[in-house]
Amino acid sequence: MNTTSNNIQMNNRSHFFRITRRRILILACILVVAGYTLMSGPGSSGQSFCPDIFSVRRVVVAPMLCLSGYLLIIVGIIHRES
């Protein structure tokens, strides 16, 4: 009986970590998409210059969101089940 209850507890624990891993990966994908969305916008052409290309949002914030999303994807993949 004891081994059956241990198996049930391990199965519940494994299910919890699968849900946690999925949530981490979903959050990471949302961060990556948000970063690329913040990077988008009008560009400059040969005839007109758009200084918005060098805004803090497009140069600093968006790449940091993408980088944190990619790092979180790595964490979600190698997250250990205890």
Secondary structure, 3 states (H helix, E strand, C coil): CHHHHHHHHHHHHHHHHHHHHHHHHHHHHHHHHHHHHHHCCCCCCCCCCCHHHHCHHHHHHHHHHHHHHHHHHHHHHHCCCC
